[in-house]
Amino acid sequence: MKTQISVIGCGWLGLPLAKTLVKEGFNVNGSTTSKDKIDILKHFQIKPFTITLSTSGISGNYSQFLTGSKTVIINIPPGLRKNPTKNHVAELTHLIDAIEKHDITNVLYISSTSVYKDEAHFPVKTAKSIPNATSNTAKQIIAIENLLRENANFNTTILRFGGLIGEDRHPSKFLSGRDHIPNPEAPINLIHKTDCIAICITILKKELWNVSLNAVYPKHPSKKVYYSKYCKKENLELPKYDYSKESKGKIIDSTTLVQLLNYTFKAEH
């Protein structure tokens, strides 16, 4: 019998993760909010479901989506940039209630290192550091982490990724030619999609549950050095930085992840 996994959110990261899980021999249920994606999921042998979370509940056949799965991977961006007044915690509370009612053993929650505050002295944040950021998005993510962690009905591992990059997605391309970019001296905390997927797979295979992990490539040059170097290499216009205010940032330490998973980061950037 193949183990079944439900992946909630088959987007930029979730879809390649689901595809890799299929290759690794799992049966995969994948959710999307877009009917246009159904055929794409089917093409990759992912059983597709159209599921949408809202503050009033869940639409779509979420019961069938969850039934038979041992593990659920929650990979939903909060979406608070587009919709700052949204109550993402309420959305996830409905999902947690649904997970409770099904025979789910494990939850892997894809979180973010934005739960840690940027400060002028660039503090080092380990997996043991208490999340302390105060933005609306960070507060909601922290609340969701706590709801999952405190739920005794299933095991939860919290996986906090830094800034996500890939062949088709790089912050330097977005910043190229722009003016007044803040925090030029702040250290970068990035992770490549290749590592994100490999880390998720390793957690599942090693069955590493009930921990919180930071996941960031372990080199931290300043934004100014890193973005300028990338833009030069790619023949892109250099960004211009704002030095009028003190740079604030942090260094995300992934040592706990490396030790517990015996993991070596793959994607140099």
DRENDO-1510 file (C-alpha; in Angstrom, 1 decimal, always signed):
<recs>
REC; n; res; u; v; w
REC; 1; MET; +0.0; +0.0; +0.0 .
REC; 2; LYS; +1.4; +3.4; -1.0 .
REC; 3; THR; +1.2; +6.1; +1.7 .
REC; 4; GLN; -1.2; +8.9; +0.8 .
REC; 5; ILE; -0.4; +12.6; +1.4 .
REC; 6; SER; -2.6; +15.6; +0.9 .
REC; 7; VAL; -0.9; +18.8; -0.3 .
REC; 8; ILE; -2.9; +21.9; +0.3 .
REC; 9; GLY; -1.8; +24.6; -2.1 .
REC; 10; CYS; -0.3; +23.4; -5.4 .
REC; 11; GLY; +1.3; +26.7; -6.4 .
REC; 12; TRP; +4.9; +27.8; -7.2 .
REC; 13; LEU; +6.3; +25.5; -4.5 .
REC; 14; GLY; +3.4; +23.1; -3.8 .
REC; 15; LEU; +3.1; +21.7; -7.4 .
REC; 16; PRO; +6.8; +20.7; -7.8 .
REC; 17; LEU; +6.7; +19.3; -4.3 .
REC; 18; ALA; +3.6; +17.2; -5.1 .
REC; 19; LYS; +5.2; +16.1; -8.4 .
REC; 20; THR; +8.3; +15.0; -6.5 .
REC; 21; LEU; +6.2; +13.1; -3.9 .
REC; 22; VAL; +4.6; +11.1; -6.8 .
REC; 23; LYS; +8.0; +10.2; -8.1 .
REC; 24; GLU; +9.0; +9.1; -4.6 .
REC; 25; GLY; +6.1; +6.6; -4.6 .
REC; 26; PHE; +3.4; +8.5; -2.6 .
REC; 27; ASN; -0.2; +8.7; -3.6 .
REC; 28; VAL; -0.8; +12.5; -3.7 .
REC; 29; ASN; -4.0; +14.5; -3.4 .
REC; 30; GLY; -3.4; +18.1; -4.4 .
REC; 31; SER; -5.6; +21.1; -3.9 .
REC; 32; THR; -5.8; +24.3; -6.0 .
REC; 33; THR; -8.2; +27.2; -6.0 .
REC; 34; SER; -8.2; +27.4; -9.8 .
REC; 35; LYS; -10.2; +25.0; -12.0 .
REC; 36; ASP; -7.7; +25.8; -14.8 .
REC; 37; LYS; -5.1; +23.8; -12.9 .
REC; 38; ILE; -7.1; +20.6; -12.6 .
REC; 39; ASP; -5.7; +19.1; -15.8 .
REC; 40; ILE; -2.2; +20.1; -14.9 .
REC; 41; LEU; -2.4; +18.1; -11.6 .
REC; 42; LYS; -4.0; +15.1; -13.4 .
REC; 43; HIS; -1.1; +15.2; -15.9 .
REC; 44; PHE; +1.4; +14.7; -13.1 .
REC; 45; GLN; -0.6; +11.8; -11.5 .
REC; 46; ILE; -1.8; +14.1; -8.7 .
REC; 47; LYS; -5.4; +13.6; -7.7 .
REC; 48; PRO; -6.9; +17.1; -8.1 .
REC; 49; PHE; -9.3; +18.9; -5.8 .
REC; 50; THR; -10.6; +22.5; -6.1 .
REC; 51; ILE; -10.6; +23.8; -2.5 .
REC; 52; THR; -10.9; +27.4; -1.3 .
REC; 53; LEU; -10.6; +28.5; +2.3 .
REC; 54; SER; -12.5; +31.6; +3.5 .
REC; 55; THR; -13.3; +33.1; +6.8 .
REC; 56; SER; -16.8; +31.6; +6.6 .
REC; 57; GLY; -15.6; +28.0; +5.9 .
REC; 58; ILE; -14.2; +25.7; +3.2 .
REC; 59; SER; -15.6; +25.2; -0.3 .
REC; 60; GLY; -14.9; +22.1; -2.3 .
REC; 61; ASN; -14.8; +18.4; -1.4 .
REC; 62; TYR; -12.3; +18.7; +1.4 .
REC; 63; SER; -13.6; +15.6; +3.1 .
REC; 64; GLN; -12.6; +13.4; +0.2 .
REC; 65; PHE; -9.4; +15.3; -0.2 .
REC; 66; LEU; -8.4; +14.5; +3.4 .
REC; 67; THR; -9.8; +10.9; +3.7 .
REC; 68; GLY; -7.1; +8.2; +3.6 .
REC; 69; SER; -4.1; +10.6; +4.0 .
REC; 70; LYS; -1.7; +10.0; +6.9 .
REC; 71; THR; +0.0; +13.4; +6.4 .
REC; 72; VAL; -1.2; +16.9; +5.3 .
REC; 73; ILE; +1.2; +19.5; +4.0 .
REC; 74; ILE; -0.2; +23.0; +4.4 .
REC; 75; ASN; +1.4; +25.4; +1.9 .
REC; 76; ILE; -0.8; +28.4; +1.6 .
REC; 77; PRO; +0.6; +31.9; +1.4 .
REC; 78; PRO; -1.4; +34.2; +3.8 .
REC; 79; GLY; -2.2; +36.6; +0.9 .
REC; 80; LEU; -2.2; +39.6; +3.2 .
REC; 81; ARG; -0.3; +41.9; +0.8 .
REC; 82; LYS; -3.2; +41.8; -1.7 .
REC; 83; ASN; -5.8; +41.7; +1.0 .
REC; 84; PRO; -4.5; +43.3; +4.2 .
REC; 85; THR; -7.8; +43.1; +6.2 .
REC; 86; LYS; -8.1; +39.3; +5.6 .
REC; 87; ASN; -8.4; +37.0; +8.6 .
REC; 88; HIS; -6.0; +34.2; +7.6 .
REC; 89; VAL; -6.2; +32.7; +11.1 .
REC; 90; ALA; -10.0; +32.2; +10.7 .
REC; 91; GLU; -9.4; +30.5; +7.3 .
REC; 92; LEU; -6.8; +28.1; +8.8 .
REC; 93; THR; -9.0; +27.4; +11.9 .
REC; 94; HIS; -11.6; +25.9; +9.6 .
REC; 95; LEU; -9.0; +23.8; +7.9 .
REC; 96; ILE; -7.6; +22.6; +11.3 .
REC; 97; ASP; -11.2; +21.6; +12.4 .
REC; 98; ALA; -11.5; +19.6; +9.2 .
REC; 99; ILE; -8.1; +17.9; +9.7 .
REC; 100; GLU; -9.2; +17.0; +13.3 .
REC; 101; LYS; -12.3; +15.2; +12.0 .
REC; 102; HIS; -10.3; +13.0; +9.6 .
REC; 103; ASP; -7.7; +10.4; +10.6 .
REC; 104; ILE; -4.7; +12.6; +10.0 .
REC; 105; THR; -1.5; +11.7; +11.9 .
REC; 106; ASN; +0.9; +14.4; +10.8 .
REC; 107; VAL; +0.8; +18.0; +9.6 .
REC; 108; LEU; +3.7; +19.8; +7.9 .
REC; 109; TYR; +3.1; +23.5; +8.0 .
REC; 110; ILE; +5.1; +25.7; +5.6 .
REC; 111; SER; +5.8; +28.8; +7.6 .
REC; 112; SER; +8.1; +31.8; +7.1 .
REC; 113; THR; +11.1; +33.3; +8.7 .
REC; 114; SER; +9.2; +36.6; +8.6 .
REC; 115; VAL; +7.9; +35.6; +12.1 .
REC; 116; TYR; +11.2; +37.0; +13.4 .
REC; 117; LYS; +11.7; +40.7; +13.8 .
REC; 118; ASP; +14.3; +42.6; +11.7 .
REC; 119; GLU; +16.6; +44.6; +14.1 .
REC; 120; ALA; +19.6; +46.9; +13.7 .
REC; 121; HIS; +22.1; +44.5; +15.3 .
REC; 122; PHE; +21.1; +41.6; +13.0 .
REC; 123; PRO; +20.2; +39.1; +15.7 .
REC; 124; VAL; +20.9; +35.4; +15.0 .
REC; 125; LYS; +17.6; +33.5; +15.0 .
REC; 126; THR; +17.8; +29.7; +15.7 .
REC; 127; ALA; +14.9; +27.2; +15.7 .
REC; 128; LYS; +14.6; +27.9; +19.5 .
REC; 129; SER; +14.2; +31.6; +19.0 .
REC; 130; ILE; +10.7; +32.9; +20.0 .
REC; 131; PRO; +8.9; +34.5; +17.0 .
REC; 132; ASN; +8.6; +38.2; +17.8 .
REC; 133; ALA; +7.7; +40.1; +14.6 .
REC; 134; THR; +4.8; +42.4; +14.9 .
REC; 135; SER; +3.5; +42.9; +11.3 .
REC; 136; ASN; +0.0; +41.8; +10.5 .
REC; 137; THR; +1.2; +38.9; +8.4 .
REC; 138; ALA; +3.7; +37.8; +11.0 .
REC; 139; LYS; +1.2; +37.9; +13.9 .
REC; 140; GLN; -1.3; +35.8; +11.9 .
REC; 141; ILE; +1.4; +33.2; +10.9 .
REC; 142; ILE; +2.6; +33.0; +14.6 .
REC; 143; ALA; -1.0; +32.5; +15.7 .
REC; 144; ILE; -1.5; +29.6; +13.1 .
REC; 145; GLU; +1.8; +28.0; +14.2 .
REC; 146; ASN; +0.6; +28.0; +17.8 .
REC; 147; LEU; -2.8; +26.6; +16.9 .
REC; 148; LEU; -1.2; +23.7; +15.1 .
REC; 149; ARG; +1.5; +23.1; +17.7 .
REC; 150; GLU; -1.0; +23.1; +20.6 .
REC; 151; ASN; -3.4; +20.7; +18.8 .
REC; 152; ALA; -3.1; +17.2; +20.4 .
REC; 153; ASN; -5.0; +15.4; +17.6 .
REC; 154; PHE; -2.0; +15.2; +15.3 .
REC; 155; ASN; +1.8; +15.8; +15.2 .
REC; 156; THR; +2.9; +19.1; +13.7 .
REC; 157; THR; +6.3; +20.2; +12.3 .
REC; 158; ILE; +6.7; +23.9; +11.6 .
REC; 159; LEU; +9.1; +24.6; +8.7 .
REC; 160; ARG; +10.0; +28.2; +8.3 .
REC; 161; PHE; +11.5; +29.0; +4.9 .
REC; 162; GLY; +13.4; +32.2; +4.1 .
REC; 163; GLY; +12.9; +34.1; +0.9 .
REC; 164; LEU; +12.1; +31.6; -1.9 .
REC; 165; ILE; +14.1; +31.6; -5.0 .
REC; 166; GLY; +14.2; +29.5; -8.2 .
REC; 167; GLU; +15.3; +29.5; -11.8 .
REC; 168; ASP; +12.1; +31.5; -12.6 .
REC; 169; ARG; +12.1; +33.6; -9.5 .
REC; 170; HIS; +14.8; +35.8; -8.1 .
REC; 171; PRO; +14.6; +39.0; -6.0 .
REC; 172; SER; +17.4; +40.7; -7.9 .
REC; 173; LYS; +15.3; +40.7; -11.1 .
REC; 174; PHE; +12.5; +42.4; -9.2 .
REC; 175; LEU; +14.9; +44.9; -7.6 .
REC; 176; SER; +17.0; +45.6; -10.7 .
REC; 177; GLY; +17.0; +49.4; -11.6 .
REC; 178; ARG; +14.9; +50.4; -8.6 .
REC; 179; ASP; +15.7; +53.2; -6.3 .
REC; 180; HIS; +15.7; +53.7; -2.5 .
REC; 181; ILE; +15.9; +50.0; -1.6 .
REC; 182; PRO; +15.9; +49.8; +2.2 .
REC; 183; ASN; +18.2; +47.9; +4.5 .
REC; 184; PRO; +21.2; +47.5; +2.1 .
REC; 185; GLU; +23.5; +46.2; +4.9 .
REC; 186; ALA; +21.0; +43.6; +6.1 .
REC; 187; PRO; +22.0; +40.0; +5.6 .
REC; 188; ILE; +20.1; +37.9; +3.1 .
REC; 189; ASN; +18.1; +34.8; +4.1 .
REC; 190; LEU; +17.2; +32.9; +1.0 .
REC; 191; ILE; +16.5; +29.3; +0.0 .
REC; 192; HIS; +16.2; +27.7; -3.4 .
REC; 193; LYS; +13.1; +25.7; -4.4 .
REC; 194; THR; +15.3; +22.6; -4.9 .
REC; 195; ASP; +16.3; +22.7; -1.2 .
REC; 196; CYS; +12.7; +23.4; -0.1 .
REC; 197; ILE; +11.4; +20.3; -1.8 .
REC; 198; ALA; +14.4; +18.1; -0.6 .
REC; 199; ILE; +13.9; +19.2; +3.0 .
REC; 200; CYS; +10.1; +18.4; +2.9 .
REC; 201; ILE; +10.8; +14.9; +1.5 .
REC; 202; THR; +13.5; +14.3; +4.1 .
REC; 203; ILE; +11.2; +15.3; +7.0 .
REC; 204; LEU; +8.6; +12.8; +5.6 .
REC; 205; LYS; +11.0; +10.0; +5.2 .
REC; 206; LYS; +12.7; +10.5; +8.6 .
REC; 207; GLU; +9.3; +11.1; +10.2 .
REC; 208; LEU; +10.6; +14.2; +12.0 .
REC; 209; TRP; +7.5; +15.5; +13.8 .
REC; 210; ASN; +6.7; +17.9; +16.6 .
REC; 211; VAL; +9.7; +20.2; +15.9 .
REC; 212; SER; +10.1; +23.8; +14.6 .
REC; 213; LEU; +12.8; +24.3; +11.9 .
REC; 214; ASN; +14.4; +27.2; +10.2 .
REC; 215; ALA; +15.4; +26.6; +6.5 .
REC; 216; VAL; +17.7; +29.1; +4.9 .
REC; 217; TYR; +20.9; +28.7; +2.8 .
REC; 218; PRO; +23.7; +29.1; +5.3 .
REC; 219; LYS; +25.5; +32.1; +3.6 .
REC; 220; HIS; +24.4; +35.6; +4.5 .
REC; 221; PRO; +26.1; +38.4; +2.5 .
REC; 222; SER; +24.5; +41.8; +2.7 .
REC; 223; LYS; +21.6; +42.6; +0.3 .
REC; 224; LYS; +23.7; +45.3; -1.3 .
REC; 225; VAL; +26.6; +42.8; -2.1 .
REC; 226; TYR; +24.4; +39.9; -3.1 .
REC; 227; TYR; +21.8; +41.7; -5.3 .
REC; 228; SER; +24.5; +43.9; -7.0 .
REC; 229; LYS; +26.6; +40.9; -7.8 .
REC; 230; TYR; +23.7; +39.0; -9.2 .
REC; 231; CYS; +22.6; +41.9; -11.4 .
REC; 232; LYS; +26.2; +42.4; -12.7 .
REC; 233; LYS; +26.4; +38.7; -13.6 .
REC; 234; GLU; +23.0; +38.7; -15.4 .
REC; 235; ASN; +23.7; +42.1; -17.1 .
REC; 236; LEU; +20.8; +43.7; -15.3 .
REC; 237; GLU; +20.6; +47.4; -14.2 .
REC; 238; LEU; +22.0; +47.7; -10.7 .
REC; 239; PRO; +19.6; +48.6; -7.8 .
REC; 240; LYS; +20.1; +51.8; -5.9 .
REC; 241; TYR; +20.0; +51.7; -2.1 .
REC; 242; ASP; +18.7; +53.9; +0.6 .
REC; 243; TYR; +21.4; +54.6; +3.2 .
REC; 244; SER; +19.5; +57.4; +5.0 .
REC; 245; LYS; +18.2; +55.0; +7.6 .
REC; 246; GLU; +20.0; +52.3; +9.6 .
REC; 247; SER; +19.7; +48.8; +8.1 .
REC; 248; LYS; +17.6; +46.3; +10.0 .
REC; 249; GLY; +17.6; +42.6; +9.5 .
REC; 250; LYS; +18.5; +39.2; +11.0 .
REC; 251; ILE; +20.5; +36.1; +10.4 .
REC; 252; ILE; +18.4; +32.9; +10.2 .
REC; 253; ASP; +20.3; +29.9; +11.5 .
REC; 254; SER; +19.4; +26.5; +10.1 .
REC; 255; THR; +21.7; +24.4; +12.2 .
REC; 256; THR; +18.9; +22.5; +14.0 .
REC; 257; LEU; +17.5; +21.4; +10.6 .
REC; 258; VAL; +21.0; +20.4; +9.3 .
REC; 259; GLN; +21.6; +18.3; +12.5 .
REC; 260; LEU; +18.2; +16.6; +12.9 .
REC; 261; LEU; +17.9; +15.8; +9.2 .
REC; 262; ASN; +21.6; +15.2; +8.5 .
REC; 263; TYR; +20.9; +17.7; +5.6 .
REC; 264; THR; +23.4; +19.3; +3.2 .
REC; 265; PHE; +22.1; +22.3; +1.3 .
REC; 266; LYS; +22.2; +21.6; -2.5 .
REC; 267; ALA; +21.6; +24.9; -4.3 .
REC; 268; GLU; +24.4; +27.4; -4.2 .
REC; 269; HIS; +23.1; +30.9; -5.2 .
</recs>
